[in-house]
Amino acid sequence: MTKKTAPASPQLEDIKFEKDPRACRIVCTLGPSSSNSEMIESLIEAGMNVARLNFSHGTQETHERLIREIRAASEKTGRPVAIMQDLQGHKVRLGRANSATPIILEQGAEIILSHGEEISTERLGMDYVGAERFVEPGHRIFLDDAKIELEVISCHDEEILCKVRRGAPVYSRKGVIFPDSELEFPVLDENDLEDARFGVNMGLDMVAMSFVRSADEITKMRKHLAGWGKKDAFIVAKVEDGAGIHNLEEILKAANAVLIARGDLGVTLPREKVPGIQKSIISQANALGVPSITATQMLESMIDHPQPTRAEVNDVYSAVLDGSHAIMLSAETAMGDYPEESVAEMDRIAREAELELNRRNRGVHTPVTGKEGINDLLAASAVIFAEYMSADCILAFSLEGTTHRALSTASPTVPVYGVLDNHSNLRRLLLHRGLNLTTMPLENKLESLVPRALKKLRDDGIVGSADKVIIVSRQPEPEADESFLLRLSILS
C-alpha cells in the first residue's frame, strides 16, 4: 500500500473560549449529504465536535479527500474538530446493486444468500465466505438493522435458500446479522488493519473498532498501531453484541472510549433490553473515567423531516441525563436532507438536559475510580471546591490532557476551561464531556502562563471583575517528582 501523507494540522491561532459551552460532545457521521466544504463548515458552526468517517463505505481516496476538507474547515472556522475513523470490523455486509435503485424483497418470496459482489431480486451477495456451515433450517437472518427478516429453508453447496418473512427495499452494503448462528471471525480483519494503517498515515485522531468482544482485540490493535508509529493511539470500542456486554469491564479498561451501538445491539439482543444495557454501559464507563458515546437512530426522522419526533427528543435528552460524554448522528448527517438542522437540534436538546444534569449532580460526589490516579483525586477536590466557593469556572493546565480527563470524570457543574500546548492532544480530548479547550505556547513555569490564560478568559467574555476562578494543574518542581496546584483566584 502506498503511504499517504497526512494533511497539515490546522493552525488555529486563537481558539476562543465559549461563553456558554455545551458539555456533551456531538459526533457527526459524514457522507454524501455532508462531504463538501461548505456543509462541513456548517456542521462545525452548528456544534459538531467529532467527525466520524465510516470505513464500511467509500474508499481510502474518498476518505482522504474528506480528511483534508475537515482539517481545512476546522482551520477556517477556528474551531477544533477531531476525526474518528470507524473500521468495519466483523460486520457482514451485502454486496452492491448494479444501480442506485433499491432491491425490493417481497414478503413470502424466496431468495438465495451467498458469498458474492452483487445483489439482485434473485440472489444477495455478501462479503462472508462459508456462512452455510453455521446456519440451519429455521435460523433467522436480518438485513439492514432487522428491517428485513429472512428464514433459512435449506443450504446447498455455498448457497443459503431463504424465505422473506419481513420484506422491504434493500440497498447496497447493508449489514447482515445471523442472530441464531455463531459465525467465526478472525481477531483482527486484514481490511481493518490496512485501513487502520491508512488512518495512522493520515494523522487521524481516533480509531473505532466494530464488534469488540474482548480486550485482547484492543490490545492487538494497539500493538499494530504502535508499530506504525502511533504509540498513543486513542481506541474507541464499539459494543454491539452479547460477547461485548459479557466482557464489558475488561473492554473498558483497555479502551479509551466506548460506543454504544444500539442498532446492532437491538438486533443481536432482545430490543427491550437495550435501554437498560445503555444505562449500564454509561454508568460503568463513567465510574472508570471512560467517555461513552450513545449512537444510532437518535434523530432518525430528521433524515427526511426538518424536525424530530417527541420520542427522539426524549431519547437524546435521556442519553445526556444518563451521563453520556457524547451523542452521535449517523444517517441524519451522512445521507439525510437536514444535516445542519439535525446538529442544531441535538445541540439545543443537550443544553437543556445539562441544566437538569447539573442540578442533580450539584452536591453529589461519587467515589473517584478513574484511570488518572492522584489526578482524579485532585480533580474531584477541585469540583467540590468550585461548588463550595460558588466559582464561576475552573481553569486547568496540562501537557497531555491528564488533568483535563480527570476533571471530565469528576462531573463538574461549572464550566471547565482547559489549556494545552498541542493541537493533537487537544483533539484527543474532544470526546470528553465538559471541556472547553484552547492551546497556548508552553512556558517554563506555570506561573507565567496563568496570567495569560486568565486574560484570555476575560478577553473572550467569560469572566470579569470579582469573578472566582479555580486553577488546577500538575507540574514538575525542584526537589519533587510531581507537584499539584489547586487554588482560588478572585479577579480584580
N, C-alpha and C positions, 0 to 999 in steps of 0.2 A: 504494500500500500504506500502510495506517495505521501510523504509527510506534509501536512498542511501547516501553514503559518498563521498563528493567532493574530487577530486584529489588535491593534494597539489599544490598551486600556484607555477609557475616556479620561481626559484631563479636566476633571471637574474642579475648576479653580476655586470656586466658592459655593460649596453646598450649603444652602441656607437651612437653618433650623426652622421647623414648622411651628407656628404659633399654637396650633390646635392639632397635634399629631394624633393619628389613629394608631392604636396599639396593635390590633390584629393585622397580620400581613395578608395581602391578596396575591394569589398566584394565578396567572392567566396563560392558558394554552394558546399558542399561536398556530395559525393555519391559513387556509385560503381567504378567510374574511379579515385577517389581521397580519398580512405578510408584506404590506407596503409601508414605507417610512412614515407617511402621514398618519396612518391608523396606529402604528406603534407609538408614535409621539402622543396621540390622543389617549391611548390606554395608560401611558405613564402619567399624563396630566390628570387622568381620572382616578388614579390611585394604584396602578399596578406596581408591585414591589419585586416580583419574580416572574420572569418569562419562562414558560415550560415549552420545550421542544420535544415532541412525541416522535421517537425514532422508530415507531411501528409504521410510520408513514413518511413519505418523502425519501430523498437521497442525501448523501453527505454533501453533495454540491448545493442542493436547495437549502439545507441546514446552514451551510457555511455562509450563504448569502444572507439568511435571516440573522445569523450571529452578528455579521457586520452591520446590518440595519439596526439591530438593538443597541449595539455599542454606540453607533452614531447618534441615535435618538436620545440615548442617555446623556451624551455629551451636550447635545443641542438643548435639551430641557433643563440641564443642570441637576438632574435627579439620578441617584444611583439605582441601578437595576441589576439584579443577579440573573444569571441564565442557568436553568436546571435542565440537564439532559435526561430524558426519560427513556431508558432502554426497554426493548420489547420483552425480554425475559422469556419465561416458559410459556407464554400465552400462544395458543394455537390460533392461527388466523386463516380465513378464506383467501383464495386467490383473487384474481381481478376479472371483472367483466370486460367484454370487448367494447362496451360503450358506457357512457355515464348513466344510462337508463338502468334503474334497479331491476333485479331479477324478482319476479313475482312468484312466491311459493304459496299455492292454494292449499287450504286445509283438505286433508284426505288424499292428496297426491302422493306419489312415490318418487323418490329421488335417490341418486347414488352419491355417497360421500367417499372421497378417496384422495390420495396424495396427487397434487397437480397444481398448475399455474392459473387455470381459467375456471370461471363459474358460469353456469347456464341453467336453464329450466330443467335439464336432464341430469346434470352432474355438477356437483360442487367440489372443486379442487381445494385442497388445504395444504399448509406447509408442514405437516407432520407425517412421517413415514411409519407405517406399521400400526396404526390405530386399531385395525381389525383384530390384532392379537389381544386386545384388552377389553373389547366390548362383547356383549352377549345380547341375544334377542330380548326385547323388553327394556333395555337400557335407554335412558333419555340422553339426548344431545341438544344443547341450547346454542342458538346463534344470536349474536348482537344483543348481549345482556338479557337473554331469555325472551326477547320479543318474538322469537321463533322457537318452537319446540318440535324436535324430531324424535321418533321412536324407532329403535333398531328392529328390523324384521329378520335380516339374515346377513351373513358375511360370506363372500366368495372371493378367493384369492386376496387381492388388496382392496376390494370394493365392499362398502357397507351399504346395504339397501335399507332405506328408511321410509317411514310414512310420516307425512307432515301432520302433526297433531294440532299445532297452532301456527297459522300462516301469516305472512306479512312480506312486504318488499325487503329484499336483502341486497346490500351494497358490497362493493369490493373491500377486502381486508378487514372485515368484521370478525370479532372474536368467536371462537368455537370452544364451548365448555362441555366436558364429559362428567357430569356430577355423580354418575353411578359407576364410573370406571377409574382405575388408577393407572394413568399413563406414566411411562418412565421418561425422565428428563435428565440431562447432564447437570452437574452442579452449576457450571457456567457455560452459557451458549457461545459458540465461536463468533457468531454475528454480533453478540453483545460485546465481546472482547474487542472486536475490530472497531465497533462504534465508540466504545469507551476510550480506546487509544486515540481515535479521532478527536474526541472531546478534550482529552489532555492536550493534544497538539493545538487545539483552538482556544485553549485557556478558559474553558467553561468552569463555572463556579461550583456546581453541584452535579452529582450523578444519582439518578433514582433507579433502583433495581426492582424489577417487577417480580411478583410472586415469590418474595423472600420467604423461605421456610425454615431457615436455621441461621445461626450466627456464623457458621462455617462458610456459607456463601459470601457473606460480607467480608470476612477475614481474607478469603482467597482473592476477591476482587480488590481489596485494599493492597494486597501484595503486588498484584499486576499493575495497579495504578502507581504505586511507589517505584516499581521497576522502570516505568516510563517517565519518571521524574516528578510525579505528583505525590509527594510524601505526606502532605497534609490534606488528603482528599476528604471532601465532605460528601458522605454517602447517605442517601435517603432510602430507607427500607419501605417498600410498598407491601402492606399486609393485605392479602387478597383471598386467603382460604383458611381452612381449619388448621393446617400444619403451622401456618404463620401465627395463628392465635395461640396454639398449644405452646409454641416456643417463644412467645412474645417477650418474656423477661430477658432471655439471652440476646434476642434480636435488638432490644432497646439498649442494652449495654454495649453492643458492638457498633450500632449505627449512630450517625449524627442527628438524624431526624427520622420521623415515621410518617408515612402517608396512609390514611385510612381509605382504601379503595372500595367504596361502598357498592359500586356497580358489580364487581366480581364477587365480593363478599355476599351480596344478595342473591347471587346465582349459585355459588358453591355451598352456601349455608341457607337455612330457612330465613326468609325475608324478615320475619317478625323478630328474629334475634339480632339483627344488625344494629338497631338503635342502642340496645344495651351494650353490644360489643364496642360501638363507637365511644360511648361514655367511659367504658372501662379502659380502652386504649389511651384516651386523652388523660384520664386520671393517673394511670401508671406512668405514662410518659412525663407528665408534669412533675411527678414525685422524683424522677431521675434527672430532671433538667433537660429533657429531650423535646425539641419542638415537634408538635403534631400538626399535620395538615389534614383537614376534613375535605373530602373530594367526592365528586360525582353527582350530577343532576341537582346541584344546589339551586340554580335558577333556570332549569331546563326549558320552561315555557318561553323564556326570552330568546330562544333560538329563532322563534317565529313571531314573537309579540314584544311590543315595547315596554310592557310591564309584567312583573312576575305574578304568580298566584299568591294568595294569602298564606297558603300552606308553605310555599317556598320561602316567603319572608320569615315565617316562624322557624323554618329549618335553619336558615342562616343565623338568625338571632340565637337560637338554642345552641348551635355549634360554638358561637363566640362565648356564650354564657357558660358552656361546659369547660371552657379554658383552652380551646384550640389556639395554637400560635398562628396558624394560617388557615385560610379558606380558599378553595380553588374553583376556578371556572374552566370547563373543558370545551364542549361543543359550542357553548354560548359565545365564546370569543374566537374559537378556531374556525367555525363554519356558520355561525349564526348571522342573522340580519341586523342585530343590535349589539355589537361587541362593546362599544364605548358606553352605551347606556347600561349594560349589564354590570360593568365595573363600577360605575357611578352608583347604581342601586345597591350593590354589595357594600360599598363604602358607607352609604347612609345607614344601612341596617346595622353594620358592625359598630359604628359610632354610637348608635342608640343603645345597643346591647352592652357596650362598655360602660355606659353610665350606671346601669344596674349592676354589672360585674364589680365595678369599683366600690359601689355602695355595700355590696355583700362582703367584699374582701377587706374592707377597712376595719382594722382592729382584730382581724382573724389571721393568725400566723402559724402555719403548719410547720412541723419539723423539717429541717433542711437535709435533703438526702441526694443532692445533685452530684455532678461529676467534677466539680471545680474545687473540692477540698475546702481549705480555710477561706477561700474567696466566697464560697456560698455563705459562710457564717458572717463575713464582713458585709456582704450584700443584704442579708436578712436584717442585720443590725441597722444598715443604712435606711432600709424601708421603714422599720419601726421608728427610727429616729426622725425620719421625714414626717411621718404621721403625727408623732408626739409634738413636734415643733411647728406643725402646720406649714411645712415648707412648700414653696411654690414649684420646685423641681429638684431633681438630682442631676449633678454633673459628674460624669465618670470618665476616667482616662485609662487607656490600655493599649499595649502594643499589638497583641494578637487577638484581643477580644475576650480574654478570660473574665475580666471584671464585668464586662457587659453581659456575657452569657449568664453569669451568676445573678446579676440584677434581674434579668428576664425571668429566671427561675423563681426569684423571690416574690413575683407578682406585685410590683409596686402599684400604688394607687395614685401616684403623682407622675407627671411626665419625666422620662429619663432621657437626658441629652448626653450623647457619647462622643468622645474624641479619639480618633486613631490617627496613625501617620501613613496608612497604606490603604489604597482603594480596594485591593484584592481582599484584604482582611475585612474591610467594611462590608463588601458584598456577601461574604460568607455569613454575616450576621443577619441578613435580611429575611430569614425565616423565623427569627426570634422575636417574640411578642414584646411590645412596649419600648422599643429602642428607636430613638431619632438620632441619626449619626452624621458626623462630618469628619473631615481629615484636616490636620494641621502639621506643618513640618516639625520633626522631632527636636526637642530642646534637650540640653544637657541635664537640666534639672526640672522637675515638675513645677517648682515654684515660679519659673519663668514662663511656663505655659499657661498656668491657671489664670493670670490676669487677662491674657489674650482671649481665652475661652469665655471668661465672664463678660468681656467687652463684646464678643460676638453675640452672646445671648442678649445683651442689651441692644446692640445694633439691629438684630433681627426681630426685635419687638417682643421677646419672650419675657424679660424681667425688667424691673425698674427700681427706683429708689425704695428702700425699706423692704424689698423682697428677700426671702430667705432661700438660700441655695445650699443643699447638702453636697459636699465634694467627696468623691470616693476614688481611691487609686491604690495600686500596688507598684512600688518602685524599689530598686536596689539602693542601699545606703551603706556608708562606711561602717565597718565592724559588724555588719549583719548580712546574712544571705538574702533575706527578704524583709521588707517593712511595708506596713499598710497604713493608709491615711483615711480617716473619716472625720470630717469637720464641717461646721456650720459657718457660712458666710452671710452676713446681713449687709446688703448693698447700701452704699451711701447715696 
